[in-house]
Amino acid sequence: MTKTVFLSDLSERLLAVTPERISPSDAVRSLDYYRGWIDSRMKDGMGEEEAVAALGQPEDVLRALLASLRAPVHPMRYDRPVRNTPPAAEKKRSAWPAVLAVLTSPVWIPLLIAGIAVLVSLAAALWAVVISLWAVWLSLAVSGVACVAAFVPLLLSGDGMTALFSLGVGIAASGLSILFWFISVGGTKLAAFLTVLLFRLVGSLFARKERKS
């Protein structure tokens, strides 16, 4: 079948269902699309009849075109888009993202692994700081309690200056431990929030690569 015969047959079939099932403007766009599709394949070296045969029979093309419409178009509304892509061309195009992902995998896989390693390292460093804050708080709390507890024995032993010094150090350490308690709690909450954010970022990277593949 030649291009002229195919387009003439398809035009008559479109005219028979216009405007009940397809708008006039969409019918014209569909004819232009298939005309351009055939011309493009012929420029690539495909014969005219071979290019037409790749599309199928006009009745099959019309059936697929109408089936792609979500609902019949109202005669006064021609704003619904028509998905008039030949099935063979659509399948061929849909395979390209997977092929491209495989061909470029030596580039993006190492970059993805490196990015994940950096994010995990940042999370580990963040929690190391949090652990250090809690360690400082624990040291100050234990030192404060120990120094205050040593005040009475030192005082009873007659070493008043040492007892007063121990009491002062204990009170200062206890005050700092209270301050570091709030700092540690705030740091823990911040670290938890940033960790969740980092893992969501890693998850989005994997999801993006899965969609591309």
Secondary structure, DSSP 4 states (H G I P E B T S, - for coil): --HHHHHHHHHHHHHHTTTTTS-HHHHHHHHHHHHHHHHHHHHTT--HHHHHHHH--HHHHHHHHHHHSSSPPPTT---S------HHHHHHHHHHHHHHHHHTHHHHHHHHHHHHHHHHHHHHHHHHHHHHHHHHHHHHHHHHHHHHHTHHHHHHTT-HHHHHHHHHHHHHHHHHHHHHHHHHHHHHHHHHHHHHHHHHHHHHHHHHHHHH-
